[in-house]
Amino acid sequence: MSGYSAKQVLDQLGRPGEHPVLRGDLALVGLPGLVYTPASGLGLPAVAFGHGWLQPVERYRALLRHLASWGVVAAAPGTQRGPLMSSRLLAGNLRTTLDVCTGVRLGEGDISVDPERLAVAGHSMGGGAAVLAAAEDERVRAVVTLAATETRPSALDAARRVRVPGLHLAAGEDRIAPPVGHAEAIAEAWTGPVQLRTLPKTSHLGFAEGRHWSELLLDGRGERTAQKFARALTTAFLLRVLKGDRRWDALLEDDVKGAPLTYRRGATTGGSVPARR
């Protein structure tokens, strides 16, 4: 896609990729949740995704399926669903999910994950949990958050220990986790290369798909535009960092109408991530 504009890349990555997709159940290996994989492939990258407070993992199916269609194994543990959700325990579940992805042959045995190409991601408190997981797990090479929420233990403190590239998408109309005290603060505390994009018209639940009773308690509802940005930007970022695929750099390097760069430090598209010391 060299020479293409950010808008053209956004349109391309907003559509499904070339890989047929398989869906599986993490419960088959002892952990409730979903996993989506390309139909085949060895040495694939993988991402473990953390859900938001009270949100079922089914609200992220389209994102997980989309990533798989572009060649990334995407798994989401369905744990910590209650009102007393523990971000610390969900972070542990994300790490366990990476263990499953790297330690078990998926599909019919013709799908494997490269342990050097792992990422964590998440929405809301799941985004905070992803930061906690990245701070504790040296296998993690990239982090993506959607409307990240500060957590206990603190995702803000954990961000200071994360040296790998991070992409944070903030919701400009988020009344649950306003960017200034949550996603923006996490991005500014990040030690590694980082960029923050703020979707000005998006609510806290804008990244979650479909409808759910929790909308009676939380602000906003699923928004297709926010979900399209999340799919395209997450795909571009993971393919760039985990696979060194430069075709989508225009989307990561430039402002995009509806998702402008509001903070950046370091070159998040500057090459593969070195192992942490």
N, C-alpha and C positions, 0 to 999 in steps of 0.2 A: 504493500500500500504506500510505498515511498512516493512522495509528491502529492498525496491526497490531503485534503483539509481535515481538520478535526471533525467537522460536521459529517463529512463523507465516511470517516472511520466510525463515528457514532452510529450512523445508519447501518453500516455493515455489521458491526459487532452487536447491534441491537437485535439482529436476526439470528436464528439458530445456526450453529456451525455444521460442518459436513459429516460429523460422526453420528451414526445411529446410537441411541441411548438405551441402556439397561437400568432398571430400577431394582434395588434390593432392600432388605430389611436388616438393620444392624442387630436386631434381636436374635438372629440366627447365630451370632457369635457372642451373645451374652450382654449386649447393650442395646436398649430400645432406641429406635431412630431410623433414619432413612439414609440410603446411599445410592447415588446415581453415578454410573460409569459409562465411558465409551464402550461400544460393543466388543472392542478388542484393543490391545496395545500393551506393550511392555515398557517398564521404566517411565510410567506416566507421572506427572505432578499430581498432588492431592491437596485439598483444603478441607479442614474441619470447621463447621459453621455452628455458632451458638445462637439460639433463639432469644427473643426478647421476653420480658417479664409477662407471664401468663399466656404467652403465645405458643401454639402448637407448631411443631416443625413443618406441618403441612402448609403453613402460610409462607413458606420459602421454597416450595417445590419448583416453581418456574425458574427461579434463580439457580437452584442446584442442577436442574435438568439442562439449563442453558450452558452452564459451565462444562458439564459432561459432553455436550454436543461440540464444544470447542477443544475437547481432549483433556479435560481436567477431572479427576475423580473428586466428587463432592459429597461429603457425608455430614449429617447433622444429628447429634445425639438428642433423643427425646426425653432427657432427664430434667430435674429441677423445674417442674411445671407448676408447682404450687405457689401460693402467695408469699411464702417465706423462702423464696428462691435464694440459693447460695451461689454467688458468683465464684467463690473459691472452689466449690465442688464442681460447678459447671466447667471451670477452667481445667480441673482434673479430668473431667469427662472428655473434653476436647483433646487432651493429650492421649487419653486412652483410645479415642477414635483414630488418631494418627497411628497408634500402635496397631490397631486393627487393619488400617489401610496398608501398612507396610509389611505386616506379618502374616496376612491371609491372602491367598490367591483368590481374586474375585471372579465373578462370572462363572464360566465353565473351566476356570483355571488358566485362561489365556489373557488375563489382565493382571498386571503387577504395577506397583508404585515404587518410584525411586526415592529412597529415604533422604536423599539430598535435595529433593524438590517438594518441600512441605510448607504449607501455609495455614494460618488460622484466620477466621473472620467471624463477624457476628453483628447482630442488630440489638440496639438498646443495651440492656444489661448483658446480653450475650456478646456485644462488642467490647464492653469492659472486661468480661471474662476472657475474651480472645487476647487482650493486652496482658492480662495476668498470666495466661498460658505462655505467651511469647517470652515474657520476662524470665520464666522458669525452665523453658525447654530449648536447648541449643539446636535442636533439629529444625526449628521454625525459621524459614527464610524470608517470609513476607507476612504482613498483617493488613487486613481490610476491616474497617468498622463502618456501620451505618447507624447514624444517630446514636453514637455511643453514650452510655451513661456512666458516671462515676460510680464506683462500687466500694464494697468493704470485703476484703482489704482493697486499698486504693489503686484503681487503674492509673490514676495520675502519677502516683509514686512509682508504679511498675513501669510506666512509659519511660522514665529516666534510665531504666536498665535495658531498654530494647534498642539494639543497634542495627537491626535489619530494616529495610524500607517499609514505610507505612503509608497507606492511603486511607483518609478519613473523610466520609461524606456526612455533612451536617445538614440538619433540617432547619431552614430559616424561620419557620413558624412553629418550632418545637416548644411547647409549653411544659412538657414533662422533663426534658433535659435540654434547656436552652444552650446553644453552642458555646456561649461565652464561658460557662462554668463546667462544660463537659467536653464535647469533641474538640473545641478550640483549645481548651486548656491542655488536653491530652496531647494534641498535635504540637503545641509549643514546648511541652516537656519532653518530647520524643528525642532520643539521642541519635538515632540513625537518620538517614534521609527520609523526608516526610513531606506530604502535601495534604492540604485540607481544601475541600471544595464544599461550598455552601449552596444548597438548592433553596432559593429564597422563598418559594411558595409551598414548601413541603412541610407536613406535620410529622410528629413523632412516629406515627403508625404508617406513614406514607410508603415505607419500604416493605411493609407486610402485605401479603396478597389476600384477596377475597375479603370476606366479612367474618367477624368473630364477636362473641358477647362481651369481650373485654373492652370493646370500643365504648361501652357504657361507662367504664371507669377511667379510660385513658383518652388522651386527646387525639383527634383525627381519625382517619381511615385510610385504607390502601389507595394509592394513587399510581396510575399507570405510567405517568411521565417519570416519577421518581424511580419506579421499578425498572424502566428502560435505562435510565442513567446508571442505576446500580448494576444492571446486567452488563452493560457495555464497558463501564469503567473498571469494574472488578475483573472482567475477562481480560481486558487490555493489560491491566496491572499484573495479574498473575502470569499471563503468558510472557510478559516482558521480563519479570524478575525471576521466575522459575525456569523459563526455557530460553531466555535471551532472544525472544522473538521481537524484532524491532519494527515490524510492519505497522504497528498500531501506536507508535510513539507520538504522532501528532495529537492524538486525543489526550495523552498524558502530559504533554508539554505546553499545550496552549489553553487559553480560556475557551470555554464552550458556553454558548448562550443557554442559560438555565442552570448551569453548574460551573460558575467561575471559580478560578483559583483564588482563595482568600488567604492562604498561607503556604509557603514552601521554603524548605531549607534542605540543601544538598540535592544531588541529582538522583531522583528515584528511578530514572530510566538510564542510569549511567553504566549498567553492566550487571553481570551476575554477582550474587552476594557471597562474600568470603565467609568461610566458617568462622564462628565466633570463638574468641579465646577466653 
